Amino acid sequence: MAESLRLFADRGYAATSVAEIEAAAGLSPGAGGLYRHFRSKEEVLAAAIREHIERTRQQVSDVLDQAFQYEGRPLEIRLRMTCQAGLAKMREEQDLIRVLFRDLDQFPNLVAEMREGIVNPLYDGIATWLSQQPEFADSDEDWAAIASILGGAVVNYWLANESMYEPPTRIDEKRFVAGWARLGLGLVNLDRTPASS
């Protein structure tokens, strides 16, 4: 799966032949071995995406189950760790992300599976994690919206860095993580001003 996804990311879905997938999988190229496992090239892509979905679900579950281990650390450190984990997840999924932006408009059903199986669970995981932090215990916040903003910042930073070959305004990752954590710290003990109509 990983090799087929790498090929799709590097060459594009349409430009990747079944023979190339077979060769990358250790099968005899052009001998039809792929069709013993999958009915089509699209099915290979779908299986690779579903593998990533399952791994992401397990990762989110594991992180939330293990989060209590870090409650003794200062909130700023926990926030930095969360941001770093988000950037690491983006790096881990770089081939899938490249395929998404390059080719998945042809497969709206697979985009929907990615959205529901990877993207939304990651944002939900951030919201859950934030809401469970002791420092935010008495906060009545829209954690889903806050997670969307903080998670979106991670996605934007990584995408800009990858697509433009340097981070936005040349802010290195260490500075980005520190700034992201400061935003999260700003949620502590905020006096909220009611929105005017």
Steps between C-alpha positions, in 0.01 A plus 500: 500500500771746599687450173190546287414818687857626457476435126165679477649793695814521286358431155128563533219247492450501122873482422563204734460171319381173648837351397681764708282421801569130452876560480494718814304227681753235403273338241596426141427822308230460239413143601165594654591405856339816633162383374518196729470744792312798355247543222641832381758769554232709671446217748873511583470874570188446712673226701800725564272780621307261724826376649587860592151554643532199729846602614380854574204375704734288709748785544232745618365242742848419635592867546180577690543187715858597587449875544460473879868401524598857419257690725780579746690696238429871448219576255738681266714186466190284437382747235842494332492121501155506340612737225813293435285186480276675245797594284636146529162363387508729197848370411382142550208556261694699239449247217128478572475880511681531167261248342205687650601830343617350175240239410219443746261746338434205265384292797256700716405187694863456608523868596192450720661193658816698574302789644295274726776251578810719540433875499195523725631247756823698529313825565262320738804360680646849546166628633470209741856541620458874557175454690665245730788720610472590871578866428190521281272311742263790564512642148184511298665504158408382155781244495415378151542852359821557695634163380414600144704819535798343675497189280455712190807703595707180512366385164560842341854527636593154374333543159661840443838360596459200269353680200716813512816329630524722804272586789277809491708813557794267570377418850684182595315210659628576851358853485173377349455243778574762767250745345236227466543410868466869596166513319387196695619654826289805423193288568581484870307743721370717220244760591253471217339808361153434363482547126310808395223463245 
